[in-house]
């Protein structure tokens, strides 16, 4: 969010909490992108805030409730309030249970088992959701429109457009079984808690093969997830690299060092396999080895 929006979003979240009898004298920003994640204290509430119209908060709340009913490992809603979307000053605010981070982070085995349980729970709920190909379309639209990605070179625009189209055909052509997925179960969306790993940010849910979800997870996690189609996983990893590359070139993208990250992902796509996971790329860039 823009700085002025962050200030207003914090005010909206603290106002909502206070109106519900939850004292919120301070707010700590945990994550800032198109949505704002806050820890409100002293009530210790995890608040998610987005501009009204730029979120699917009602869907996220309904899905979280349904998954909790079937034992899915998801972050629970704040139990001291009604589970609903609160609107204030143009923002949609949802309130969730806050968990103190635990160390070390979840092991690959625990992470994989939690993701397997999440997928099992998602097979047990029936909610309308987009398909994973809608995510591809979003990336294609960014690449196709120079007004949305003005810094993307013409040659890279043609290359990336072709790669996204080819991967869509290849993955759909496999005819893999599809189900409800998290959509982005990367480490940033996994909370390490004393109750085990819990998944957050269900707004990205979509239908697709489980390999699409696994393509967002660290490689070590995939080694402990049973029944994976390795060739499909490889294609999905390449797809994730291509989609994220497109989003990093979008005008207004707020990802830290986004253009540099986008350029590195384009380089990897040109270079060819093996296709790295996003956490590997991030780690290499952080340590200056990319």
Secondary structure, 3 states (H helix, E strand, C coil): CCHHHHHHHHHHHHHHHHHCCCCEEEEEEEEECCCEEEEEEECCEEEEEEECCCCCHHHHHHHHHHHHHCCCCECCECCCCCCCCEEECCEEEEEEECCCCCCCCCCHHHHHHHHHHHHHHHHCCCCCCCEHHHHHHHHHHHHHCCCCCCCCCHHHHHHHHHHHHHHHHHHHHCCCCCEEECCCCCHHHEEEECCEEEECCHHHCEEECHHHHHCCCCHHHHCCCCCCCHHHHHHHHHHHHHHHHHHHCCCCCCCCCHHHHHHHHHHHHHHCCCCCCHHHHHHHHHCCCC
